[in-house]
């Protein structure tokens, strides 16, 4: 994870088109400017960044299932629960399940676990829109970086 | 009114926080009830779930934008309910 760049996903470990589920892995960095303020002397990953991590996993799920034809933009976060603190160096397993594919929107349920223990979960909604000009190639590059396209092609 | 209407009106009331007695079959979701596009997607999700259908919002939006259908066709509640009933019937067929 590169928290300050909002690159929350290290690697896609599984994309199951049948069950419409993705699993990704991310490791919290040992050091980040984020920890200087959150909190001084007691570094914790902010809940909003855990939410962003679940949103990005969900977004890559939608991108993968739609073969990068449209871009999902986060529009709603429901039922978010943060159950345990997350500190530097923690290895996160992030999973997301497509709950509903509407017309122009999608709904996922996502969660983060550490060694099988639930950390947080939420229901997320995305507006599905055509890519802004030039963005699709950049998102494909991101997909390659995290192994999504390899998983998609498999 | 039909049970479909009652369900839809209830969804709109709950989702958009609009008093139920302000919602009528002739209400225009945007002009009369002030529902914005984000709230309308929330409502669409609740309707999709409640009836097991998929409102074709992208198609409707395109038709309105291209002038092929007036917005009232999809955003006045009694018309929206008629479309929902048609989708439910098509699903059963």
gemmi code that builds the backbone of each chain (N, CA, C; Angstrom):
import gemmi

chains = {
    "A": [
        ("UNK", (0.850, -1.197, 0.000), (0.000, 0.000, 0.000), (0.883, 1.244, 0.000)),
        ("UNK", (0.449, 2.224, -0.764), (1.095, 3.534, -0.678), (-0.007, 4.503, -0.266)),
        ("UNK", (-0.130, 4.673, 1.028), (-1.282, 5.393, 1.568), (-1.399, 6.798, 1.002)),
        ("UNK", (-0.258, 7.490, 0.926), (-0.319, 8.894, 0.518), (-0.616, 9.048, -0.969)),
        ("UNK", (-0.512, 7.953, -1.742), (-0.864, 7.994, -3.156), (-2.218, 7.316, -3.425)),
        ("UNK", (-2.854, 6.896, -2.354), (-4.137, 6.190, -2.478), (-4.015, 4.947, -3.359)),
        ("UNK", (-2.843, 4.329, -3.357), (-2.691, 3.026, -4.020), (-2.817, 1.968, -2.931)),
        ("UNK", (-4.027, 1.487, -2.758), (-4.335, 0.666, -1.593), (-4.177, -0.828, -1.853)),
        ("UNK", (-4.120, -1.210, -3.115), (-4.114, -2.635, -3.450), (-2.725, -3.056, -3.922)),
        ("UNK", (-2.137, -4.048, -3.271), (-0.822, -4.544, -3.706), (-0.959, -5.594, -4.803)),
        ("UNK", (-1.858, -6.545, -4.600), (-1.912, -7.678, -5.517), (-3.293, -8.326, -5.522)),
        ("UNK", (-3.791, -8.588, -6.712), (-5.029, -9.367, -6.826), (-4.646, -10.841, -6.741)),
        ("UNK", (-5.185, -11.557, -5.792), (-4.860, -12.971, -5.643), (-5.920, -13.876, -6.267)),
        ("UNK", (-7.133, -13.335, -6.429), (-8.186, -14.167, -7.031), (-9.285, -13.286, -7.606)),
        ("UNK", (-9.711, -13.626, -8.821), (-10.918, -13.007, -9.387), (-11.768, -14.141, -9.924)),
        ("UNK", (-12.890, -14.385, -9.290), (-13.759, -15.492, -9.686), (-14.967, -14.925, -10.431)),
        ("UNK", (-14.990, -15.122, -11.739), (-16.080, -14.573, -12.552), (-17.402, -15.287, -12.264)),
        ("UNK", (-17.295, -16.554, -11.908), (-18.511, -17.345, -11.637), (-19.262, -16.806, -10.421)),
        ("UNK", (-18.521, -16.626, -9.337), (-19.150, -16.161, -8.094), (-19.109, -14.641, -7.960)),
        ("UNK", (-18.440, -13.976, -8.937), (-18.338, -12.515, -8.938), (-17.709, -11.997, -7.646)),
        ("UNK", (-16.538, -12.556, -7.372), (-15.843, -12.224, -6.128), (-14.370, -11.988, -6.429)),
        ("UNK", (-13.788, -11.042, -5.698), (-12.356, -10.768, -5.826), (-11.712, -10.860, -4.448)),
        ("UNK", (-10.443, -11.276, -4.442), (-9.677, -11.223, -3.203), (-8.334, -10.588, -3.528)),
        ("UNK", (-7.914, -9.673, -2.708), (-6.645, -8.978, -2.934), (-5.857, -8.931, -1.634)),
        ("UNK", (-4.567, -8.658, -1.800), (-3.698, -8.593, -0.629), (-3.036, -7.222, -0.585)),
        ("UNK", (-2.929, -6.686, 0.608), (-2.267, -5.393, 0.784), (-1.528, -5.398, 2.111)),
        ("UNK", (-0.338, -4.820, 2.095), (0.430, -4.725, 3.340), (0.561, -3.260, 3.739)),
        ("UNK", (0.171, -2.969, 4.938), (0.275, -1.600, 5.447), (1.760, -1.255, 5.603)),
        ("UNK", (2.197, -0.098, 5.075), (3.622, 0.251, 5.209), (4.007, 0.466, 6.678)),
        ("UNK", (5.288, 0.276, 6.930), (5.774, 0.496, 8.293), (5.794, 1.987, 8.634)),
        ("UNK", (6.040, 2.797, 7.584), (6.094, 4.242, 7.818), (5.267, 4.968, 6.765)),
        ("UNK", (4.635, 6.043, 7.171), (3.866, 6.879, 6.257), (3.595, 8.206, 6.955)),
        ("UNK", (3.570, 9.307, 6.181), (3.190, 10.592, 6.795), (1.820, 10.538, 7.456)),
        ("UNK", (0.959, 9.635, 6.958), (-0.378, 9.501, 7.551), (-0.280, 9.199, 9.042)),
        ("UNK", (0.719, 8.404, 9.411), (0.824, 7.986, 10.814), (1.338, 9.091, 11.730)),
        ("UNK", (1.893, 10.145, 11.110), (2.399, 11.233, 11.949), (1.262, 11.947, 12.671)),
        ("UNK", (0.106, 11.970, 12.003), (-1.031, 12.637, 12.634), (-2.082, 11.680, 13.160)),
        ("UNK", (-2.017, 10.440, 12.699), (-3.094, 9.495, 13.049), (-2.477, 8.216, 13.610)),
        ("UNK", (-2.080, 8.164, 14.878), (-2.059, 9.279, 15.810), (-0.636, 9.435, 16.315)),
        ("UNK", (-0.239, 10.623, 16.800), (1.130, 10.819, 17.274), (1.527, 9.769, 18.316)),
        ("UNK", (2.543, 8.987, 17.965), (3.030, 7.966, 18.898), (2.198, 6.699, 18.919)),
        ("UNK", (1.114, 6.669, 18.167), (0.237, 5.488, 18.159), (-0.351, 5.332, 16.751)),
        ("UNK", (0.468, 4.845, 15.801), (0.042, 4.817, 14.388), (-1.081, 3.816, 14.113)),
        ("UNK", (-2.146, 4.311, 13.508), (-3.283, 3.467, 13.117), (-3.744, 3.879, 11.713)),
        ("UNK", (-4.124, 2.907, 10.904), (-4.685, 3.224, 9.589), (-6.074, 3.839, 9.792)),
        ("UNK", (-6.308, 5.040, 9.260), (-7.626, 5.661, 9.426), (-8.739, 4.824, 8.788)),
        ("UNK", (-9.899, 4.867, 9.408), (-11.041, 4.118, 8.880), (-11.388, 4.516, 7.456)),
        ("UNK", (-11.208, 5.798, 7.126), (-11.538, 6.219, 5.755), (-10.618, 5.531, 4.746)),
        ("UNK", (-9.379, 5.239, 5.150), (-8.474, 4.567, 4.207), (-8.786, 3.072, 4.122)),
        ("UNK", (-9.289, 2.505, 5.208), (-9.761, 1.118, 5.123), (-10.993, 1.054, 4.209)),
        ("UNK", (-11.849, 2.067, 4.324), (-13.018, 2.134, 3.435), (-12.563, 2.269, 1.984)),
        ("UNK", (-11.570, 3.137, 1.749), (-11.036, 3.308, 0.392), (-10.452, 1.990, -0.123)),
        ("UNK", (-9.810, 1.244, 0.764), (-9.232, -0.044, 0.363), (-10.338, -1.007, -0.071)),
        ("UNK", (-11.421, -1.053, 0.689), (-12.551, -1.908, 0.293), (-13.177, -1.410, -1.007)),
        ("UNK", (-13.220, -0.089, -1.174), (-13.799, 0.478, -2.400), (-12.924, 0.140, -3.612)),
        ("UNK", (-11.607, 0.214, -3.436), (-10.730, -0.092, -4.576), (-10.799, -1.579, -4.947)),
        ("UNK", (-10.859, -2.445, -3.943), (-11.010, -3.878, -4.243), (-12.317, -4.100, -5.012)),
        ("UNK", (-13.378, -3.451, -4.555), (-14.675, -3.575, -5.229), (-14.605, -3.001, -6.638)),
        ("UNK", (-13.935, -1.866, -6.765), (-13.809, -1.231, -8.074), (-13.070, -2.113, -9.063)),
        ("UNK", (-11.990, -2.731, -8.602), (-11.256, -3.630, -9.500), (-12.096, -4.868, -9.835)),
        ("UNK", (-12.929, -5.292, -8.895), (-13.844, -6.405, -9.195), (-14.755, -6.020, -10.356)),
        ("UNK", (-15.363, -4.841, -10.260), (-16.287, -4.387, -11.311), (-15.540, -4.197, -12.635)),
        ("UNK", (-14.345, -3.576, -12.561), (-13.541, -3.394, -13.775), (-13.226, -4.733, -14.437)),
        ("UNK", (-12.825, -5.701, -13.616), (-12.477, -7.018, -14.148), (-13.670, -7.719, -14.763)),
        ("UNK", (-14.807, -7.678, -14.060), (-16.002, -8.361, -14.572), (-16.511, -7.697, -15.851)),
        ("UNK", (-16.295, -6.363, -15.965), (-16.779, -5.649, -17.149), (-15.684, -5.484, -18.202)),
        ("UNK", (-14.568, -6.183, -17.983), (-13.458, -6.134, -18.950), (-13.026, -4.705, -19.286)),
        ("UNK", (-12.987, -3.872, -18.281), (-12.480, -2.502, -18.425), (-13.246, -1.695, -19.477)),
        ("UNK", (-14.554, -1.961, -19.616), (-15.338, -1.176, -20.577), (-15.908, 0.083, -19.932)),
        ("UNK", (-16.097, 0.060, -18.619), (-16.659, 1.199, -17.907), (-15.894, 1.390, -16.604)),
        ("UNK", (-16.051, 2.574, -16.027), (-15.347, 2.904, -14.793), (-16.335, 3.021, -13.627)),
        ("UNK", (-16.074, 2.303, -12.536), (-16.924, 2.465, -11.349), (-16.426, 3.617, -10.480)),
        ("UNK", (-17.338, 4.478, -10.081), (-17.016, 5.575, -9.158), (-17.832, 5.389, -7.880)),
        ("UNK", (-17.151, 5.440, -6.754), (-17.831, 5.239, -5.468), (-18.892, 6.313, -5.254)),
        ("UNK", (-20.101, 5.881, -4.904), (-21.147, 6.876, -4.662), (-21.829, 6.706, -3.316)),
        ("UNK", (-21.671, 5.560, -2.661), (-22.320, 5.416, -1.352), (-21.615, 4.349, -0.537)),
        ("UNK", (-21.535, 4.605, 0.744), (-20.980, 3.638, 1.697), (-22.040, 3.401, 2.762)),
        ("UNK", (-22.461, 2.171, 2.895), (-23.485, 1.834, 3.881), (-22.953, 0.775, 4.841)),
        ("UNK", (-23.482, 0.803, 6.022), (-23.251, -0.258, 7.014), (-21.762, -0.516, 7.237)),
        ("UNK", (-20.970, 0.538, 7.262), (-19.530, 0.363, 7.500), (-19.283, 0.091, 8.988)),
        ("UNK", (-18.494, -0.924, 9.251), (-18.152, -1.288, 10.636), (-16.651, -1.507, 10.737)),
        ("UNK", (-16.037, -0.899, 11.743), (-14.594, -1.042, 11.969), (-14.419, -1.736, 13.305)),
        ("UNK", (-13.899, -2.967, 13.245), (-13.971, -3.829, 14.427), (-12.675, -3.885, 15.217)),
        ("UNK", (-11.568, -3.632, 14.538), (-10.264, -3.760, 15.188), (-9.302, -2.733, 14.624)),
        ("UNK", (-8.354, -2.294, 15.448), (-7.331, -1.362, 14.956), (-6.403, -2.062, 13.964)),
        ("UNK", (-5.878, -1.258, 13.019), (-4.890, -1.766, 12.063), (-3.656, -0.873, 12.130)),
        ("UNK", (-2.514, -1.487, 12.398), (-1.283, -0.724, 12.531), (-0.296, -1.017, 11.419)),
        ("UNK", (0.876, -0.364, 11.444), (1.906, -0.551, 10.411), (2.328, -2.012, 10.284)),
        ("UNK", (2.609, -2.427, 9.045), (3.117, -3.772, 8.792), (2.055, -4.856, 8.721)),
        ("UNK", (0.812, -4.505, 8.932), (-0.253, -5.513, 8.914), (-0.545, -5.971, 7.482)),
        ("UNK", (-0.671, -7.276, 7.301), (-1.027, -7.823, 5.984), (-2.547, -8.016, 5.940)),
        ("UNK", (-3.158, -7.318, 4.997), (-4.619, -7.335, 4.902), (-5.082, -8.253, 3.777)),
        ("UNK", (-6.114, -9.025, 4.045), (-6.803, -9.757, 2.987), (-8.135, -9.053, 2.756)),
        ("UNK", (-8.282, -8.507, 1.557), (-9.468, -7.723, 1.232), (-10.301, -8.513, 0.229)),
        ("UNK", (-11.578, -8.673, 0.504), (-12.436, -9.387, -0.445), (-13.674, -8.552, -0.738)),
        ("UNK", (-14.194, -8.749, -1.923), (-15.409, -8.030, -2.319), (-16.272, -8.954, -3.161)),
        ("UNK", (-17.553, -8.850, -2.940), (-18.529, -9.687, -3.632), (-19.524, -8.768, -4.334)),
        ("UNK", (-19.770, -9.028, -5.614), (-20.789, -8.245, -6.319), (-22.164, -8.713, -5.853)),
        ("UNK", (-22.900, -7.814, -5.252), (-24.227, -8.157, -4.725), (-25.336, -7.899, -5.734)),
        ("UNK", (-25.151, -6.841, -6.529), (-26.205, -6.488, -7.475), (-25.599, -5.670, -8.607)),
        ("UNK", (-25.932, -6.049, -9.828), (-25.496, -5.278, -10.988), (-26.704, -4.593, -11.575)),
        ("UNK", (-26.860, -3.314, -11.274), (-27.998, -2.567, -11.772), (-27.675, -1.933, -13.113)),
        ("UNK", (-28.614, -1.120, -13.583), (-28.391, -0.404, -14.833), (-27.667, 0.901, -14.503)),
        ("UNK", (-26.369, 0.933, -14.795), (-25.585, 2.131, -14.501), (-25.052, 2.198, -13.099)),
        ("UNK", (-25.239, 1.155, -12.321), (-24.676, 1.137, -10.979), (-24.421, -0.302, -10.537)),
        ("UNK", (-23.600, -0.450, -9.515), (-23.297, -1.776, -8.984), (-23.184, -1.682, -7.468)),
        ("UNK", (-23.486, -2.791, -6.812), (-23.434, -2.842, -5.353), (-22.534, -4.000, -4.942)),
        ("UNK", (-21.627, -3.728, -4.017), (-20.760, -4.794, -3.510), (-20.840, -4.854, -1.987)),
        ("UNK", (-20.450, -6.008, -1.476), (-20.175, -6.134, -0.044), (-18.701, -6.469, 0.065)),
        ("UNK", (-17.995, -5.706, 0.874), (-16.549, -5.887, 0.969), (-16.142, -6.034, 2.427)),
        ("UNK", (-15.025, -6.724, 2.611), (-14.522, -6.836, 3.984), (-13.008, -6.979, 3.972)),
        ("UNK", (-12.413, -6.664, 5.099), (-10.978, -6.830, 5.292), (-10.775, -7.743, 6.488)),
        ("UNK", (-9.838, -8.677, 6.322), (-9.517, -9.597, 7.415), (-7.999, -9.651, 7.578)),
        ("UNK", (-7.577, -9.979, 8.770), (-6.159, -10.216, 9.052), (-6.047, -11.593, 9.696)),
        ("UNK", (-5.362, -12.487, 8.993), (-5.241, -13.877, 9.458), (-6.601, -14.447, 9.835)),
        ("UNK", (-7.587, -14.188, 9.003), (-8.921, -14.743, 9.198), (-9.801, -13.965, 10.153)),
        ("UNK", (-9.237, -12.978, 10.824), (-10.031, -12.213, 11.788), (-10.620, -10.975, 11.115)),
        ("UNK", (-11.926, -10.761, 11.292), (-12.606, -9.642, 10.637), (-12.100, -8.310, 11.180)),
        ("UNK", (-11.769, -7.418, 10.264), (-11.291, -6.085, 10.640), (-12.376, -5.042, 10.393)),
        ("UNK", (-12.956, -5.098, 9.195), (-14.008, -4.143, 8.858), (-14.805, -4.672, 7.673)),
        ("UNK", (-15.984, -4.113, 7.484), (-16.829, -4.501, 6.355), (-17.779, -3.360, 6.023)),
        ("UNK", (-18.304, -3.390, 4.825), (-19.209, -2.329, 4.382), (-19.940, -2.768, 3.133)),
        ("UNK", (-21.063, -2.109, 2.885), (-21.765, -2.270, 1.609), (-21.495, -1.004, 0.802)),
        ("UNK", (-21.041, -1.204, -0.424), (-20.598, -0.080, -1.241), (-21.388, -0.023, -2.541)),
        ("UNK", (-21.668, 1.183, -2.966), (-22.369, 1.350, -4.237), (-21.536, 2.214, -5.176)),
        ("UNK", (-21.587, 1.856, -6.437), (-20.779, 2.538, -7.449), (-21.652, 2.960, -8.616)),
        ("UNK", (-21.370, 4.141, -9.111), (-21.971, 4.547, -10.367), (-21.051, 4.033, -11.482)),
        ("UNK", (-21.624, 3.409, -12.487), (-20.841, 2.848, -13.585), (-20.972, 3.778, -14.786)),
        ("UNK", (-19.841, 4.329, -15.212), (-19.889, 5.341, -16.277), (-18.839, 5.037, -17.342)),
        ("UNK", (-19.022, 5.598, -18.536), (-17.946, 5.479, -19.535), (-16.673, 6.119, -18.977)),
        ("UNK", (-15.534, 5.604, -19.394), (-14.264, 6.172, -18.948), (-14.141, 7.622, -19.407)),
        ("UNK", (-13.679, 8.498, -18.527), (-13.261, 9.818, -19.017), (-12.135, 9.618, -20.038)),
        ("UNK", (-12.023, 10.525, -21.017), (-11.037, 10.332, -22.097), (-9.635, 10.047, -21.556)),
        ("UNK", (-9.035, 8.979, -22.083), (-7.656, 8.650, -21.732), (-7.472, 7.876, -20.444)),
        ("UNK", (-8.541, 7.715, -19.675), (-8.392, 7.079, -18.370), (-8.309, 5.560, -18.466)),
        ("UNK", (-8.931, 4.990, -19.518), (-9.002, 3.530, -19.584), (-7.619, 2.887, -19.681)),
        ("UNK", (-6.731, 3.487, -20.482), (-5.380, 2.920, -20.608), (-4.635, 2.993, -19.281)),
        ("UNK", (-4.823, 4.092, -18.564), (-4.146, 4.238, -17.271), (-4.682, 3.225, -16.262)),
        ("UNK", (-5.978, 2.969, -16.306), (-6.551, 1.986, -15.381), (-6.109, 0.571, -15.748)),
        ("UNK", (-5.962, 0.321, -17.060), (-5.441, -0.988, -17.466), (-4.004, -1.163, -16.963)),
        ("UNK", (-3.228, -0.090, -17.017), (-1.851, -0.149, -16.505), (-1.865, -0.458, -15.003)),
        ("UNK", (-2.783, 0.162, -14.294), (-2.923, -0.142, -12.862), (-3.318, -1.599, -12.675)),
        ("UNK", (-4.229, -2.057, -13.530), (-4.677, -3.450, -13.451), (-3.526, -4.425, -13.662)),
        ("UNK", (-2.656, -4.081, -14.610), (-1.481, -4.942, -14.836), (-0.554, -4.898, -13.628)),
        ("UNK", (-0.388, -3.716, -13.052), (0.533, -3.559, -11.921), (0.130, -4.452, -10.748)),
        ("UNK", (-1.159, -4.577, -10.520), (-1.612, -5.360, -9.362), (-2.017, -6.783, -9.743)),
        ("UNK", (-1.806, -7.159, -11.015), (-2.081, -8.538, -11.412), (-3.522, -8.813, -11.772)),
        ("UNK", (-4.330, -7.774, -11.890), (-5.742, -7.999, -12.223), (-5.898, -8.525, -13.637)),
        ("UNK", (-5.145, -7.953, -14.590), (-5.305, -8.384, -15.977), (-4.825, -9.811, -16.172)),
        ("UNK", (-3.772, -10.202, -15.438), (-3.341, -11.614, -15.512), (-4.470, -12.516, -15.040)),
        ("UNK", (-5.109, -12.095, -13.929), (-6.195, -12.891, -13.379), (-7.366, -12.917, -14.343)),
        ("UNK", (-7.623, -11.760, -14.988), (-8.737, -11.659, -15.931), (-8.489, -12.516, -17.156)),
        ("UNK", (-7.231, -12.512, -17.612), (-6.911, -13.261, -18.823), (-6.893, -14.765, -18.583)),
        ("UNK", (-6.679, -15.164, -17.304), (-6.509, -16.593, -17.002), (-7.780, -17.374, -17.285)),
    ],
    "B": [
        ("UNK", (-54.621, 2.681, -4.878), (-53.555, 2.360, -5.832), (-53.066, 0.925, -5.605)),
        ("UNK", (-52.241, 0.481, -6.526), (-51.761, -0.902, -6.493), (-50.748, -1.120, -5.388)),
        ("UNK", (-50.515, -2.379, -5.098), (-49.493, -2.694, -4.092), (-48.112, -2.276, -4.585)),
        ("UNK", (-47.899, -2.320, -5.903), (-46.617, -1.850, -6.450), (-46.416, -0.385, -6.099)),
        ("UNK", (-47.473, 0.414, -6.299), (-47.365, 1.835, -5.971), (-47.050, 2.029, -4.500)),
        ("UNK", (-47.769, 1.310, -3.643), (-47.550, 1.465, -2.197), (-46.110, 1.113, -1.832)),
        ("UNK", (-45.592, 0.056, -2.431), (-44.200, -0.340, -2.153), (-43.224, 0.724, -2.622)),
        ("UNK", (-43.447, 1.231, -3.838), (-42.536, 2.241, -4.399), (-42.608, 3.532, -3.580)),
        ("UNK", (-43.802, 3.944, -3.225), (-43.944, 5.168, -2.428), (-43.247, 5.002, -1.077)),
        ("UNK", (-43.374, 3.825, -0.499), (-42.697, 3.549, 0.773), (-41.181, 3.606, 0.630)),
        ("UNK", (-40.679, 3.051, -0.470), (-39.228, 3.073, -0.732), (-38.748, 4.514, -0.873)),
        ("UNK", (-39.486, 5.309, -1.640), (-39.087, 6.709, -1.842), (-39.109, 7.467, -0.516)),
        ("UNK", (-40.145, 7.224, 0.256), (-40.257, 7.900, 1.553), (-39.079, 7.544, 2.455)),
        ("UNK", (-38.773, 6.258, 2.539), (-37.678, 5.807, 3.416), (-36.318, 6.259, 2.900)),
        ("UNK", (-36.112, 6.106, 1.587), (-34.781, 6.341, 1.021), (-34.457, 7.828, 0.935)),
        ("UNK", (-35.433, 8.617, 0.528), (-35.176, 10.050, 0.322), (-35.654, 10.896, 1.498)),
        ("UNK", (-36.164, 10.227, 2.532), (-36.613, 10.923, 3.739), (-37.676, 11.972, 3.410)),
        ("UNK", (-38.680, 11.526, 2.663), (-39.801, 12.387, 2.290), (-41.051, 11.865, 2.994)),
        ("UNK", (-41.782, 12.739, 3.691), (-43.000, 12.274, 4.368), (-43.920, 11.560, 3.380)),
        ("UNK", (-44.427, 10.434, 3.814), (-45.237, 9.595, 2.921), (-46.433, 10.342, 2.360)),
        ("UNK", (-47.041, 11.235, 3.150), (-48.250, 11.920, 2.683), (-47.952, 12.994, 1.626)),
        ("UNK", (-46.661, 13.277, 1.391), (-46.327, 14.226, 0.320), (-46.167, 13.538, -1.031)),
        ("UNK", (-46.205, 12.217, -1.010), (-45.992, 11.449, -2.236), (-47.341, 11.010, -2.802)),
        ("UNK", (-47.576, 11.341, -4.069), (-48.827, 10.946, -4.718), (-48.502, 10.281, -6.059)),
        ("UNK", (-49.495, 9.627, -6.658), (-49.247, 8.998, -7.968), (-48.822, 10.004, -9.029)),
        ("UNK", (-49.219, 11.282, -8.865), (-48.866, 12.302, -9.863), (-47.557, 13.022, -9.532)),
        ("UNK", (-46.914, 12.634, -8.433), (-45.661, 13.305, -8.066), (-44.587, 13.028, -9.111)),
        ("UNK", (-43.872, 14.097, -9.472), (-42.686, 13.964, -10.322), (-41.490, 13.831, -9.379)),
        ("UNK", (-40.744, 12.740, -9.533), (-39.689, 12.431, -8.563), (-38.685, 13.573, -8.430)),
        ("UNK", (-38.379, 14.225, -9.532), (-37.355, 15.277, -9.495), (-37.986, 16.640, -9.206)),
        ("UNK", (-38.999, 16.988, -10.011), (-39.547, 18.348, -9.907), (-40.386, 18.555, -8.655)),
        ("UNK", (-41.171, 17.535, -8.268), (-42.049, 17.702, -7.102), (-41.385, 17.236, -5.809)),
        ("UNK", (-40.640, 16.145, -5.880), (-40.093, 15.557, -4.648), (-38.627, 15.939, -4.418)),
        ("UNK", (-38.002, 16.546, -5.425), (-36.627, 17.027, -5.255), (-35.586, 15.928, -5.122)),
        ("UNK", (-35.876, 14.782, -5.704), (-34.929, 13.656, -5.620), (-33.796, 13.884, -6.620)),
        ("UNK", (-32.549, 13.827, -6.132), (-31.414, 14.014, -7.046), (-30.975, 12.673, -7.625)),
        ("UNK", (-29.989, 12.730, -8.514), (-29.617, 11.511, -9.246), (-29.045, 10.439, -8.317)),
        ("UNK", (-28.298, 10.856, -7.289), (-27.748, 9.879, -6.346), (-28.879, 9.188, -5.577)),
        ("UNK", (-29.811, 9.992, -5.082), (-30.931, 9.411, -4.333), (-31.773, 8.515, -5.248)),
        ("UNK", (-31.882, 8.922, -6.530), (-32.684, 8.099, -7.432), (-32.027, 6.732, -7.658)),
        ("UNK", (-30.696, 6.695, -7.677), (-30.021, 5.395, -7.800), (-30.236, 4.557, -6.540)),
        ("UNK", (-30.258, 5.208, -5.375), (-30.583, 4.488, -4.134), (-31.978, 3.871, -4.236)),
        ("UNK", (-32.902, 4.674, -4.755), (-34.288, 4.200, -4.905), (-34.346, 3.062, -5.924)),
        ("UNK", (-33.606, 3.215, -7.023), (-33.589, 2.159, -8.045), (-33.065, 0.847, -7.459)),
        ("UNK", (-32.027, 0.947, -6.635), (-31.480, -0.265, -6.006), (-32.540, -0.922, -5.118)),
        ("UNK", (-33.232, -0.121, -4.331), (-34.266, -0.671, -3.444), (-35.407, -1.292, -4.259)),
        ("UNK", (-35.775, -0.657, -5.371), (-36.833, -1.204, -6.236), (-36.363, -2.510, -6.890)),
        ("UNK", (-35.134, -2.495, -7.406), (-34.579, -3.723, -8.012), (-34.670, -4.884, -7.021)),
        ("UNK", (-34.254, -4.597, -5.785), (-34.249, -5.657, -4.762), (-35.662, -6.093, -4.398)),
        ("UNK", (-36.549, -5.122, -4.219), (-37.910, -5.429, -3.758), (-38.674, -6.283, -4.764)),
        ("UNK", (-38.449, -6.019, -6.076), (-39.248, -6.711, -7.094), (-38.450, -7.731, -7.901)),
        ("UNK", (-37.150, -7.827, -7.631), (-36.326, -8.784, -8.376), (-36.211, -8.444, -9.844)),
        ("UNK", (-36.143, -7.148, -10.129), (-36.041, -6.695, -11.523), (-34.798, -5.818, -11.675)),
        ("UNK", (-34.587, -5.332, -12.891), (-33.490, -4.403, -13.147), (-34.051, -3.224, -13.932)),
        ("UNK", (-34.283, -2.123, -13.228), (-34.791, -0.941, -13.919), (-33.779, -0.509, -14.983)),
        ("UNK", (-34.206, -0.365, -16.226), (-33.243, 0.003, -17.290), (-32.943, 1.502, -17.300)),
        ("UNK", (-32.308, 1.960, -16.248), (-32.104, 3.404, -16.082), (-31.280, 4.016, -17.205)),
        ("UNK", (-30.257, 3.278, -17.646), (-29.411, 3.843, -18.710), (-30.220, 4.051, -19.985)),
        ("UNK", (-31.073, 3.084, -20.309), (-31.908, 3.203, -21.508), (-32.891, 4.362, -21.366)),
        ("UNK", (-33.506, 4.459, -20.192), (-34.468, 5.535, -19.967), (-33.789, 6.898, -20.076)),
        ("UNK", (-32.615, 7.008, -19.447), (-31.893, 8.284, -19.480), (-31.546, 8.673, -20.914)),
        ("UNK", (-31.116, 7.679, -21.683), (-30.758, 7.946, -23.077), (-31.981, 8.416, -23.862)),
        ("UNK", (-33.115, 7.755, -23.629), (-34.338, 8.138, -24.350), (-34.743, 9.576, -24.026)),
        ("UNK", (-34.623, 9.934, -22.747), (-34.980, 11.297, -22.338), (-34.001, 12.299, -22.930)),
        ("UNK", (-32.705, 11.976, -22.829), (-31.685, 12.903, -23.343), (-31.790, 13.111, -24.851)),
        ("UNK", (-32.227, 12.065, -25.559), (-32.334, 12.164, -27.028), (-33.703, 12.679, -27.467)),
        ("UNK", (-34.551, 12.992, -26.497), (-35.862, 13.539, -26.823), (-36.853, 12.499, -27.318)),
        ("UNK", (-36.536, 11.221, -27.139), (-37.437, 10.160, -27.607), (-38.572, 9.904, -26.624)),
        ("UNK", (-38.383, 10.347, -25.366), (-39.429, 10.192, -24.359), (-39.342, 11.378, -23.405)),
        ("UNK", (-40.507, 11.865, -22.943), (-40.455, 12.951, -21.955), (-40.032, 12.397, -20.600)),
        ("UNK", (-39.401, 13.215, -19.778), (-38.952, 12.758, -18.460), (-40.119, 12.240, -17.630)),
        ("UNK", (-41.316, 12.830, -17.875), (-42.497, 12.408, -17.110), (-42.794, 10.926, -17.299)),
        ("UNK", (-42.413, 10.403, -18.428), (-42.681, 9.001, -18.745), (-42.076, 8.071, -17.693)),
        ("UNK", (-40.957, 8.477, -17.125), (-40.273, 7.608, -16.167), (-40.216, 8.170, -14.759)),
        ("UNK", (-40.401, 9.473, -14.613), (-40.203, 10.068, -13.292), (-41.500, 10.438, -12.580)),
        ("UNK", (-42.634, 10.447, -13.278), (-43.917, 10.593, -12.579), (-44.287, 9.212, -12.031)),
        ("UNK", (-44.641, 9.191, -10.758), (-44.729, 7.907, -10.056), (-45.674, 6.902, -10.699)),
        ("UNK", (-46.857, 7.359, -11.111), (-47.807, 6.394, -11.686), (-47.242, 5.774, -12.966)),
        ("UNK", (-46.458, 6.556, -13.718), (-45.837, 6.009, -14.930), (-44.689, 5.060, -14.578)),
        ("UNK", (-43.907, 5.464, -13.573), (-42.818, 4.594, -13.117), (-43.371, 3.255, -12.637)),
        ("UNK", (-44.471, 3.317, -11.895), (-45.086, 2.082, -11.384), (-45.573, 1.206, -12.540)),
        ("UNK", (-46.127, 1.834, -13.579), (-46.584, 1.056, -14.738), (-45.408, 0.335, -15.398)),
        ("UNK", (-44.280, 1.019, -15.484), (-43.080, 0.384, -16.071), (-42.593, -0.763, -15.183)),
        ("UNK", (-42.664, -0.553, -13.874), (-42.238, -1.618, -12.951), (-43.157, -2.830, -13.102)),
        ("UNK", (-44.457, -2.570, -13.167), (-45.409, -3.686, -13.353), (-45.123, -4.441, -14.651)),
        ("UNK", (-44.769, -3.695, -15.702), (-44.458, -4.341, -16.982), (-43.204, -5.208, -16.866)),
        ("UNK", (-42.215, -4.709, -16.137), (-40.977, -5.481, -15.951), (-41.251, -6.748, -15.126)),
        ("UNK", (-42.112, -6.592, -14.113), (-42.459, -7.765, -13.284), (-43.194, -8.797, -14.143)),
        ("UNK", (-44.133, -8.329, -14.973), (-44.897, -9.239, -15.843), (-43.978, -9.931, -16.837)),
        ("UNK", (-43.035, -9.159, -17.395), (-42.087, -9.739, -18.374), (-41.222, -10.793, -17.718)),
        ("UNK", (-40.890, -10.581, -16.466), (-40.048, -11.534, -15.744), (-40.796, -12.856, -15.521)),
        ("UNK", (-42.106, -12.722, -15.236), (-42.913, -13.918, -14.972), (-43.206, -14.698, -16.260)),
        ("UNK", (-43.241, -13.967, -17.389), (-43.646, -14.592, -18.653), (-42.616, -15.636, -19.112)),
    ],
}
model = gemmi.Model(1)
for chain_id, residues in chains.items():
    chain = gemmi.Chain(chain_id)
    for i, (resn, *xyz) in enumerate(residues, 1):
        res = gemmi.Residue()
        res.name, res.seqid = resn, gemmi.SeqId(i, " ")
        for name, pos in zip(("N", "CA", "C"), xyz):
            atom = gemmi.Atom()
            atom.name, atom.element = name, gemmi.Element(name[0])
            atom.pos, atom.b_iso = gemmi.Position(*pos), 0.0
            res.add_atom(atom)
        chain.add_residue(res)
    model.add_chain(chain)
structure = gemmi.Structure()
structure.add_model(model)
structure.setup_entities()
